Amino acid sequence: MTDTRPYDLVLYGASGFVGRLVAAHLAEQAPPGTRIALAGRSRERCEAVRRELPGAARDWPVLTADSGDPASLAALAGQTRVLVSTVGPYLRHGLPLVEACARAGTHYADLTGEVLFVRRAIDRVDAIAQETGARIVHACGYDSIPSDLSTLLLAERAAADGAGPLCDVRLVATARGGFSGGTIDSARAQIEAVGQDRALRRVVGDPFALSPDRAAEPDTRQPRDAAPPTRTADGRWTAPFVMASFNSRIVRRSNALQGWRYGRSLSYGEVMGTGRGPVGAATALGTTAALAGAFGALSFPPARGVLDRLLPAPGTGPSAATRERGWFRMVVDATTGDGRRYRATAAGRGDPGYAATAVMLGQSALALALDGDRLPARAGSLTPATALGGVLVERLRAAGHTYEVVAVDAAEGGRG
């Protein structure tokens, strides 16, 4: 990709809830001279976001494009080396932009947590992007960077120690944060699609739904996405993790894209930690019931209408105070082929879905724009681990997030 394009990075959806947070992060973190533009459907709204930014960012150009106008998206993609999109639900609005970037040879990153969207994007643009050299990188937020990078680091450490491939990997997530209308709208879009085409239910339920070669996948049994409440050996209770059904498929895609580098017998699962004792047990049971009820209501049109009036609307999200108080911590335990054990920890301050996600997406964008010569030599439809790898780990550590791996003594019991 040549430097004749006027921009290094364009943020599309800059006036949305997450878009504003990503713009603020880029304004603080992008090196001087990085050519950044804001883009969206409304020039006025993007200009309003720009006025809130510090320093030189107030001079960033504003571009307009509409997800329903392929010509405007093609023009937008052709002006930049990297295009970052926060415009969802991606299943409804995202495919034309991904295709425009793939055809233009423009690197792309998004925040999607939608299995059906990623599967359709793979089928539509992977071959095109490989030909043009574009890196199409999905899931560059709390979905699914901590999961994806932690597993990569575990596999690298085990390989360096000669411990053999990963066999059993389990992530336990704990976090504090709020809810966004955009996230709920993305879940609604996927549920509606499955309701309209029952064949899609099999895609969503397939643990290898995002594999580059489904027929070549091993028959290793995978954990249930909606694992029932469980008490671990050290007395901690866990409940289903709402993001497990997406994150796990991203991790498995990363494994396959690297020639099953993590191990062909990899079993990977995720749950949410709810604490110890009676309070932990009650929280696990309540969380399980709440998730089942919410997904059931979203799947039933009459109940969906009632739920829509109660849940946050698209374009809204947690308050600044809630975002500031938030945090996330993901502990990932792995056992290797020779029985050795390792533990990865990914953690950070800020509401995981918004403040922390803005850091993750912003740093992913900067890695694509500025670190091309250090990134893995891959193109096509990729994952954070396969497109950005250790470069993104370095960036996130520098931004204040924790990514570490330690060997666990065989005598130590339980998980953190």
N, C-alpha and C positions, 0 to 999 in steps of 0.2 A: 504494500500500500504506500503510495507516494505522499509527499507533504504538500501537494498542490491543493488539497482540500482545505477550506478555510478554518475548520475547527478540529481540535483534537478530541473533543467530547461534547456531545449534546445530551442534555437531560430532558427527556420527553415525559410530559405529565408533571411539569415543575410546579403547577399551581394546585395539585392535589395534596392530600394530607401528608403522605409519605414523601411526595416530591419536594415539598417545602423543606422538610427535614434534611433530605439528601442535598438540596441546594445549599443549605446553611453549612453542612459538613464540607462540601466541596469548596465553599468560599473560605473556610478556615484552613483546609488541608492542602489544596492544590498548590503546587509550587508556582511562584511568579512566572508569568509568560505562558502558562497553560491556557490554550485557547478553548474557552468553554462558552456554550450558548444554552439558553433556556428555551424550551419549546412546549407547545400545547395547542389546543384548539382555540383558545381565547388569548389574543395578544394582551388585552387589558389585564386579565388575571395574572399572566406571567409577569407583566411589568409591575404589578402590585407586589409580587413576591420579590422581584429584583430590588425594589425600593427598600425592603427590609434587610437586605444583605449588607455585610460590612465591606468597607474599602473598595478595592478595584472591581469587586463583583457587581457593583452597581452599574458598571459599564458593560456588562456582558450583553451580547446581542440577544434579541428575542425573535424566535422563528415561529411560524404557525404551520400546523398540519392537522389533519383530521383522520382518525382511524377508519372512517368510512370512505375516505378518498385515497385510493391507491396511488394516484399520481402525486399527491402531496407527500405521501410517505416515501415514495421513491426519490423525490427531490430532496427530502430531508436526509435520507440515508446517504445520498451521494455527496453531501456537503461535509461529512465528518468521518473521522477514523473510528470513533467509538460512539455508539448510541445506547443510552440507558433508558429503559422504560419502566415507569411505575403505573402505567395505565391498565387497570384491570376492571372487571374480571378478564383475564387473558383469554379464556376460552371464547368469550364473546368478541373481544376487541384486539387480541394480540397477534393473530396469525399473519395478517397483511404486513405488519411492520417487520416481523421476523423474516418474512419472505423478501421484503425490500432490502433488508440488511444483507441477507445471504447473497442476493443477486449483485449487490453493489460491492461486495467484499468488505463490508463494514462490520467490525466487531460489535457484539450486542450482549447486554446483560439485563436481567429482570429479577423480579421478586416472586415469581409464581410459586404456588404450592398446589397446582392443579395437574394431576396425573394425565387427564385426557388432553389438556392443552400441550403438554410436553410431548406426549406420544404423537399427536398430530403434527407438531412442529418437526419432530425427528423425521417422520415419514415424508413431509413436504420439502424440507430444506437441507437435510444432512448432506446429501450428495452434492447439491449446489454449493453449499458453503465449503465443502472440502475442495471443490474445484476453484473457487474464488479466493480461498485462504481465510475466510471469515471464521472467527471463533464465536459461536452462538452459545452463550453461557446462561442457563436457566438457574433458578433457585439460589440467588445470591443474597439471601437475607437469613433470618433465623430459620426459615425454610431455605436451604438446608446446610448452610456453611458449617456450623459447629459439628453436626453429625458427619459430614463428608470429610472435613479436614481432620477431625479426630481419628477417624478410621484410617485415613492415609498415614498419619503420623504413627499410629500403632503398627501398621504393616511395615513401615520403614524401620522402626526401632527393632521389631522382631527379626527382620531380614538382616539388619546390621549385627545382631547378636547371634545369628545362625540358629534362631529358634524355630524356623520353619514357618509355614503359612498360618494365617489366622483361621481358627475353626469356629469358636463361639464368641460372639461379640454382643454385649448388652449395654444399652445406654439408659441411664436414669436421669431424667430432666427435673430440675426444680427451678422455679422462676417466680417473679412478681411483676405484674403488668396489667394493662387494660385491654379493652376490646375495641376493634375498629369496624365501622360499617363496611369498609372495603373487603376485609377478610371474610366477613359473613356473606357478602355478596358473591365472592369467589366460590365459597362452599355451595351457596344456593345455585349458582350457574352450573356446577358440575352435577349436583343432584337433579336439577331439571333435565340436563342432557341425558342422564341415565334413565330418567323416567320416560323420556321420549323414545329412547332406543335401548331396549333391554339387553342387546348384545354388548353394549358398553359396560354393563355390570361386570361381565367377565373380564374386561380390560382392567377396570378399577380394582377388581379383586385378585388379579394375577400378581404374585409377589415379584415377578420378573417383567412387569408390564413395560418397563422402559429399556429393556435389554436391546443392544444392537443386533443380537442374533438369538432370538428366543429358542430356536431348536438346539442351539449349542449349550444352553444353560444346564448345569448339573441338576440332579433331582434332589438335592439336599433339602430336607424339610426346613421350612422357615417358621419363626414364631408368629402367632396370631397378631394382627395389627391392633385389635381391640382385646388385649389381654385382660382377663378378669382380675379383680383385686387380689393381690398376693402379698404374703409376708415373707421377707427375705430372711436369710440365715442370721443376720445381725439384728433382726427385730424391726426393720423398716417396712412400712407398707407402701405398695405401689398401686397405681390405677392406670387405665388406658391413657396414652399420650395422643392428643388429637392430631399431632403432626406425623405420627409414626407411619401411617399408610403412604405418605409421600416421601418423607426422608429416607425410609428404608429402600425405596425403589431407586432413589438417586444414588445411594451408597452402592447398591448392587450394579447399577449402570457403570459407576466409576470402576468397579472391580472388573467388569467385562470389557470395558474400553481399554483397560490396561492388560488385556490378556489374562484375566483372572489372577492378577498379581497378588491380591490379598489372600487368595486360596480358593480352589474350586469347591471346597467343602465349607465355605463360609456360611455360617448361620448368624443372621443379624436381626436384632429386634430392639424396640424402644418402649419404655414405660415412663410414667411420671411418678416421682417420689412424693408421698403425702405425709411423711412423718412417722413417729413411733407411737406405740401405746394405743389407748382407746381413741384418742383424737385422730391419730393417723389412720386407724381403721375406719372411723366414721367418715373422714374426709375421702378416703378411697372409695367407699360405698356410695357416698353422695356424688362424687365426681363421675363415677361410672353411670349412675342413674341419670344425671344431668346431661351427659353426652348422648346417651341413648335417646333421651327425650327430645333433645334439640334436633338430632338428625332425623328422628322419626317425624317431628313436626315439619321440618323443612321438606320432607319427602311426601307430605300429604297436603295437597293444595289448599283445602279449607283452613287447616291449622297454620299453614305458611302465611296466609294473609293476616291472621291474628298475631303471629310471631313478628311479622314485619313491622307492626305498629309498636312493638315492645323493644325490639333490638335497635342498636345504633344504625343510622342511615349511611349509605355510601358517602364517602367524602368526610366523614367524621372520625374521631379517634380520641384517645385518652388525653386528659389535660396535661399542661406542662409540668405541674406538680407530680402527677402520677408517673409521667415519663421519667422524671428525675429520680423518683424513689425506686423505680424498677431495677431489676437485676436478673441475670440468668446464670445458671451453673449446670453443666452437663458432665456427668461422670460416666466414662465408657470403659467397661472391663472387658478384657480379651484374654482368651486362652489359645495357645498355639498348638501346632501339631505335636510337639514334643512335651506338651503339658506345662510349659512356662506361662506365666501370667503377667499381664501388663495393664496399666490403668492410665487412661488419658483424661484430662480435665480441660474443658472449654468453659470460660466464664467471662463475665463482663458486667459493667454497670449500665444502668438505663433500661427502660422498658424494652424487653427483648424484641417485640414486634415492631417497634418504632424507633426509639432512640438508638438502641444497639443495632437494629437492622439498617438504619441510615448510615452508620459507620461501615457495616459490612458491604452494603451496595456501593457506597462512595469509594471505599478502598478497592473493591473489585473493578470499578470503572477506571480508577487511576492506574491500577496494574495493567489493564488492557491498553490504556492510552500511552503509558510512559515506560513500561517494563517489557516491551515486546521481545527484546533480545534475550531476556532471562526466563521467559515463560516456556513451558513444555511445547515442543514443536508439533502442535496438533491444530487441526482445523475441523470444522463441522459442528454438529450438535453435541455440546460437551457439558460437563458438570464443573462445579468450582474446583474440585480436586484435580481433574484431568486438564482443565484449561489454565488454572492459576497456581495450583499446588503450593509449594513452599514459599513462593514469592508473596502470595496472599497471607500466609501464616506470618511472615516477617512484618508485613504491613499492619496486620491486626494487632500483633504484639506491640508495635510501636504506637498504635492508637490507644493502647491501654487494656486490650483484651488479653486473657490468659489462654495459652495453648501449650500444654506440657504433657509429657509421657514419663511414667516411672515404672520400673520393674516391681512387681508385687511378690513379697516373700510367700513361698508356698504354704507356710503355716498360718498366714493371715486369713481370717474368715470373713465372709460377707463382702458386700459392696458398699462404696461410699455414697 
